[in-house]
Amino acid sequence: MKTHFTKIGILFLGLFATMSCNNDDNQNQPAPSSCNTANSEFNQLYAATLASNSSFTDVTTMDLLTHEYTFELSTNKTVCSIGYQGNANLYSAGIPYLIEIVDNSTSLVVFSGSYTFDSAVMDYKSITPTNLTAGTSYTLRRTVTNYLGNIGNTVGRLLRFNGPSPYPVSNTLMTITASDFYGTGGPVPDFGIPYIDIVFQ
């Protein structure tokens, strides 16, 4: 009987040591390299697309809960920050936006976080480093979690296409293939590119 309890005790000690080691490993991950939010790849692509057609406009519009765009990368990258300029009423009330990155090949959400974004300037939030794979289709979306009964609080900055969709639009790293706007209305596909900045290490 004593031997039986001793074996069980050793088994529990082994499991506890294994769990402790795993926790230590997670806590001692190396800090990510610096995350430069100035002139991101997305920002460059947005500006180049705006400049490519005089009928495109940089506006704040589209009173729907979710704004999203779908993209692929030419190189494996790690997302380190998300930037957005929020609505003034939501910001003053402390109401967050839900930010998600979805792997479209598996329909899995690979990143999710809730953030309040300053309404006066682009506001960047450091996120848990999230690895994205070249050639995989991802969707980056922002969703208003509470519009305070005023649908006007759901609008956001976007590059509006006044005419046919130019998709795909790309630079050396990033290709945007589609966009959509929905929630309390819509969907309104390929109306324009929502300005949700994604920053890579």
NORGIDA-V141887 format. One line per field, one symbol per residue. ss: DSSP state (H for helix, E for strand, L for the rest). burial: + if it has 24 or more other C-alpha atoms within 12 Angstrom, else -. A space follows every 50 residues. Layout:
BEGIN
ss->???
burial->???
END
This chain:
BEGIN
ss->LHHHHHHHHHHHHHHHHHHHHHHHHHHLLLLLLLLLLLLLHHHHHHHHHH HLLLLLEEEEELLLLEEEEEEEELLLEEEEEEEELLLHHHHHHLLLEEEE EEELLLLEEEEEEEELLLLLLLEEEEEEEEEELLLLLEEEEEEELLLLLL HHHHLEEEEELLLLLLLLEELLLEEEEEEEEELLLELLLLLEEELLEEEE L
burial->----------------------------------+-+--++++++++-++ -----+++-++++++++++++++----++++++++++++++---++++++ +++------++++-+++++--++++++-++++---++++++++++++--- +-+++++++++---++--++--+++++++++++----+++++++++++++ +
END
